[in-house]
Amino acid sequence: MKEFYCGKKILITGHTGFKGSWLTRILVNWGATVVGVSLPPDTAPNLFETLELAGKIKKNYFTDIRDFNKIKNIFEIEKPEIVFHLAAQPIVRDSYDDPLATFSTNIIGTANILQAIKEAGGVKSAVIITTDKVYENKEQDYPYKETDALGGYDPYSASKAAADIVTSSYIRSFFNPSDFGQKHDTLVAVARAGNVIGGGDWARDRLIPDMVRAIFERKESVIIRNPKAVRPWQHVLEPLGGYLLLGKKMFVGHGDLSGAWNFGPGEDGLVRVEELVEKGISILQQGVFEVAEDASKHEANLLKLDASKAGILLDWHPKWSLTQSLEKTFSWYEKFYGGKEDPSKFTDSQIAEYFGE
């Protein structure tokens, strides 16, 4: 993939976020020409500034994806060949506090990106990232497949399910694989990933960042709200590898890959919040936690993904176990807070290890 992406013109929305910054770094390392569209980072520290990515990409647009005219103008100026759409309001608990911003960003913002792709032309492949929370979650011991019904209890989950449906509509109406090469030259896929972990995440109301702040910054107990909740945990490089595979294969005309994809961990990645914290504390050999359950805002207690489609058709499989993912994650933070090494070096080291460079 490194050889493929070298020299490609890539547009990433949400490039200042946690996943977006990792993706940007990967593509910069591989020699791609990257343009970023996002709001400014909303935490300090943040991975985007830590890796000094603004100076390493072709153009950095601090633009709200809800402004269609600006988004379309960026597409017409930059003429990307491949698009990765990650920009979103990504926090479940925040969606309760500001549901309208969540709906407008995640639904209208996604429609704006798709419409800009349609009107500007030139995009060969686009990967629209939603979430594992798009499914109508019945909280049963059942891993959801791409063909299962979409839903969403909280505003975040509902907004991402709606964005998923909007994308499906654009695929069927304007980017239909059966019309590829005749009526259009663009293939679009939707990617649904599990709960990602990794170095450089300082977002609010996320488990690993909460642990990091409590242990490294405040020297306090880690407070966990929902200890029994089971999530599909995976290192951030795992789904990013899936997105990059999709972008590459659709670029060269694999119309059968258009549509929805799950990228989730193996069985060992399905653990309770409490167990994950215990594993992290064991790896770090420091820290304690306290349970302060908070049911004021509904969050799902059980969620599993079936990623067998990606395994069969993309030959994508998780590379790192949960223990390895946690070790990579906390090693990153230990080095960051140790302050003795350039974060770009240990970030690049993990990228090179994961992709076998």
C-alpha positions in Angstrom: 0.0 0.0 0.0 2.9 2.3 0.6 3.9 2.1 -3.0 0.3 2.6 -4.1 -0.4 5.7 -2.0 2.9 7.4 -2.8 2.1 10.5 -4.9 -1.7 10.1 -4.7 -3.8 13.2 -4.0 -5.7 12.5 -0.7 -8.3 14.6 1.1 -9.0 13.7 4.7 -11.8 15.3 6.7 -11.4 15.2 10.4 -7.6 15.2 10.0 -7.0 17.0 13.2 -8.8 14.3 15.3 -7.2 11.2 16.9 -7.9 8.8 14.1 -7.5 11.5 11.4 -4.1 12.4 12.7 -2.9 8.8 12.7 -4.2 8.4 9.1 -2.6 11.7 8.0 0.8 10.6 9.5 0.6 7.2 7.7 -0.1 8.8 4.3 2.5 11.6 4.8 5.1 8.9 5.6 4.1 7.0 2.4 4.6 10.1 0.2 1.0 11.0 -0.5 -0.1 14.5 -1.1 -2.5 15.2 1.7 -5.1 17.9 2.1 -7.0 18.2 5.4 -10.4 19.6 6.1 -11.4 19.9 9.8 -12.1 22.1 12.7 -9.1 23.0 14.8 -8.0 20.5 17.5 -10.3 20.7 20.5 -7.9 19.3 23.2 -4.5 20.3 24.5 -2.4 18.4 24.0 -3.5 16.7 20.7 -1.9 14.4 18.3 -2.2 16.8 15.3 0.0 19.4 16.9 2.2 16.9 18.7 3.2 15.4 15.3 3.4 18.9 13.7 1.2 17.7 10.9 0.1 21.2 9.7 3.6 21.7 8.3 3.7 18.2 6.7 0.6 18.3 4.5 -0.1 20.2 1.3 -3.0 22.3 2.7 -4.8 22.6 6.0 -8.3 23.9 5.8 -10.0 24.7 9.2 -13.5 24.5 7.7 -16.8 23.3 9.0 -18.1 20.5 6.9 -21.6 21.9 7.3 -20.7 24.8 4.9 -21.3 23.2 1.6 -20.1 26.1 -0.6 -16.7 26.1 1.2 -16.5 22.3 1.0 -17.3 22.2 -2.7 -14.7 25.0 -3.4 -12.0 23.0 -1.6 -12.8 20.0 -3.7 -12.7 22.0 -6.9 -9.3 23.6 -5.9 -7.6 20.5 -4.6 -9.0 17.9 -7.0 -8.4 14.9 -4.7 -8.3 11.4 -6.1 -9.2 9.6 -2.9 -11.3 10.8 0.1 -11.4 9.6 3.6 -14.3 11.2 5.5 -13.7 11.0 9.3 -15.0 14.4 10.4 -17.8 14.1 13.0 -19.1 14.9 16.4 -17.8 11.6 17.9 -18.8 11.6 21.6 -21.9 9.8 22.7 -22.4 11.8 25.9 -21.8 15.1 24.1 -24.6 14.2 21.7 -27.1 14.4 24.6 -25.9 17.9 25.5 -26.1 19.2 21.9 -28.1 16.9 19.7 -28.7 19.5 16.9 -25.0 20.0 16.4 -24.5 16.3 16.4 -27.2 15.7 13.8 -26.2 18.6 11.6 -22.5 17.7 11.6 -22.8 14.0 11.2 -25.7 13.9 8.8 -25.6 17.1 6.8 -21.8 17.3 6.9 -21.6 13.8 5.4 -24.2 14.7 2.7 -22.1 17.8 1.9 -18.9 15.7 1.4 -20.8 13.3 -0.9 -22.4 16.1 -2.9 -19.0 17.8 -3.3 -17.6 14.5 -4.6 -20.5 14.3 -7.0 -20.3 17.9 -8.3 -16.6 18.4 -8.4 -15.8 15.1 -10.0 -12.3 13.5 -10.2 -12.6 11.4 -7.0 -11.9 7.7 -7.8 -12.6 6.2 -4.3 -14.1 7.5 -1.1 -14.3 5.8 2.3 -17.0 7.2 4.6 -16.3 6.3 8.2 -19.3 5.8 10.5 -19.2 3.6 13.6 -20.1 0.2 15.1 -22.9 2.1 16.9 -25.0 2.4 13.8 -26.7 -0.9 14.4 -30.1 -1.3 16.1 -28.5 -2.7 19.2 -30.6 -5.3 21.0 -27.8 -5.9 23.5 -27.7 -9.6 22.8 -24.7 -11.8 22.5 -24.7 -11.5 18.7 -22.0 -9.9 16.5 -23.7 -7.5 14.0 -23.2 -8.0 10.3 -23.2 -5.4 7.6 -26.7 -6.5 6.5 -28.3 -6.1 10.0 -30.8 -3.3 10.6 -29.5 0.2 11.5 -30.8 2.2 14.4 -29.5 4.3 17.3 -30.7 5.0 20.8 -28.7 8.1 21.6 -28.3 11.1 19.2 -24.8 10.2 18.3 -25.6 6.6 17.3 -28.8 7.8 15.5 -26.9 10.5 13.6 -24.2 8.1 12.4 -26.9 5.5 11.3 -28.5 8.3 9.4 -25.2 9.3 7.8 -24.8 5.6 6.9 -28.2 5.7 5.2 -27.4 8.9 3.4 -24.2 7.4 2.0 -26.1 4.3 0.9 -28.5 6.6 -1.0 -25.7 8.4 -2.7 -24.1 5.1 -3.7 -27.4 3.7 -5.1 -28.4 7.0 -6.8 -25.2 8.5 -8.1 -22.2 6.1 -7.5 -23.9 2.8 -8.3 -21.2 0.2 -9.0 -23.3 -1.1 -11.9 -22.9 2.3 -13.6 -19.1 2.5 -12.9 -17.1 3.5 -15.9 -20.2 4.6 -17.8 -22.2 7.2 -15.8 -19.5 7.9 -13.2 -16.0 7.0 -12.2 -16.3 7.0 -8.4 -16.7 4.1 -5.9 -17.8 4.7 -2.3 -17.7 2.5 0.7 -18.8 2.9 4.3 -16.6 1.7 7.2 -17.8 0.8 10.6 -15.1 0.2 13.3 -15.1 -0.7 16.9 -13.8 1.3 19.9 -10.3 2.4 18.9 -7.4 2.9 21.3 -3.9 4.1 20.7 -1.4 6.8 21.7 -2.3 10.5 21.2 -6.0 10.5 22.2 -7.0 13.1 24.7 -10.7 13.3 24.0 -13.2 13.8 26.8 -15.3 10.9 28.0 -13.2 8.2 26.4 -11.8 5.4 28.6 -8.1 5.4 27.6 -7.7 9.3 27.7 -9.5 9.3 31.0 -7.0 6.8 32.3 -4.1 8.7 30.9 -5.1 12.0 32.5 -5.8 10.4 35.8 -2.6 8.4 36.0 0.0 10.6 34.2 -1.4 14.1 34.8 -3.5 14.3 38.0 -2.1 11.2 39.8 -5.6 10.3 40.8 -7.9 7.2 40.7 -9.3 6.4 37.3 -13.1 6.9 37.5 -15.2 4.5 35.3 -18.9 5.0 34.7 -20.0 1.8 33.1 -17.7 -1.0 34.3 -19.7 -4.0 33.0 -20.2 -2.6 29.4 -18.6 -4.8 26.7 -17.1 -3.2 23.7 -15.0 -4.3 20.7 -11.6 -2.7 21.5 -9.0 -2.4 18.8 -5.8 -0.4 18.1 -6.4 2.6 15.9 -4.1 1.2 13.2 -6.4 -1.8 12.7 -9.4 0.0 11.2 -7.1 2.5 9.4 -5.5 -0.4 7.6 -9.0 -1.5 6.5 -9.9 2.0 5.3 -6.6 2.2 3.3 -7.3 -1.2 1.7 -10.7 -0.1 0.6 -9.4 3.2 -0.8 -6.8 1.3 -2.8 -8.9 -1.5 -4.1 -11.8 0.8 -5.1 -9.4 3.2 -6.8 -8.4 0.4 -9.2 -12.0 -0.4 -10.0 -13.2 -3.1 -7.6 -16.9 -2.1 -7.8 -17.9 -5.1 -5.8 -16.3 -3.5 -2.7 -18.7 -0.5 -2.7 -21.0 -0.6 0.3 -20.7 -1.2 4.0 -17.8 -2.9 5.9 -17.2 -3.8 9.5 -13.7 -3.6 11.0 -13.7 -5.2 14.4 -11.3 -7.1 16.7 -11.1 -10.8 17.4 -12.8 -12.4 20.3 -10.1 -11.4 22.7 -10.9 -7.7 22.0 -14.5 -8.1 23.4 -14.0 -7.3 27.1 -15.7 -5.3 29.8 -14.7 -1.8 30.6 -13.5 -2.8 34.1 -11.4 -5.6 32.6 -9.8 -3.3 30.1 -8.8 -0.8 32.9 -7.4 -3.7 35.0 -5.3 -4.8 32.1 -4.1 -1.3 31.5 -3.1 -0.7 35.1 -1.3 -4.1 35.1 0.7 -3.1 32.0 1.6 0.3 33.4 2.3 -1.1 36.9 0.7 2.0 38.3 -2.8 3.5 38.9 -6.0 2.5 40.7 -9.6 2.8 39.7 -12.9 3.6 41.3 -16.4 2.8 40.0 -18.8 5.7 39.9 -21.7 4.4 37.8 -23.6 7.1 35.9 -26.9 6.1 34.3 -28.0 9.6 33.6 -27.2 9.3 29.9 -28.0 5.9 28.3 -25.0 4.0 26.8 -25.2 0.5 25.4 -23.9 -2.3 27.6 -23.1 -4.9 24.9 -21.9 -4.4 21.4 -20.1 -6.9 19.1 -19.1 -6.7 15.4 -18.8 -9.4 12.8 -15.8 -8.6 10.6 -15.8 -11.8 8.6 -16.7 -10.0 5.3 -13.5 -8.0 5.5 -11.6 -11.1 6.2 -13.0 -13.0 3.3 -13.1 -10.3 0.6 -10.3 -7.9 1.6 -8.0 -10.4 3.4 -8.1 -8.0 6.3 -7.6 -9.5 9.8 -6.7 -7.9 13.1 -2.9 -8.1 13.6 -2.5 -7.2 17.3 -4.2 -8.8 20.2 -5.9 -6.7 22.9 -2.9 -7.1 25.1 -0.5 -6.0 22.3 -2.8 -3.1 21.5 -2.8 -1.9 25.1 1.0 -2.3 25.4 1.4 -0.2 22.2 -1.0 2.4 23.5 0.5 2.8 27.0 4.1 2.6 25.7 3.2 5.6 23.5 1.9 7.6 26.5 4.8 6.6 28.7 7.3 7.9 26.1 5.2 11.0 25.6 5.0 11.9 29.2 8.7 10.9 29.7 9.6 13.7 27.4 12.9 12.2 26.2 12.0 11.2 22.7 10.4 12.9 19.7 6.8 11.7 19.5 7.1 11.4 15.7 9.7 8.7 16.2 7.7 6.4 18.4 4.5 7.1 16.4 6.3 6.2 13.1 7.9 3.1 14.7 4.4 1.7 15.5 3.2 2.5 12.0 6.2 0.8 10.4 5.8 -2.2 12.7 2.0 -2.6 12.0 2.4 -2.3 8.2 5.6 -4.4 8.0 7.7 -1.6 6.6 
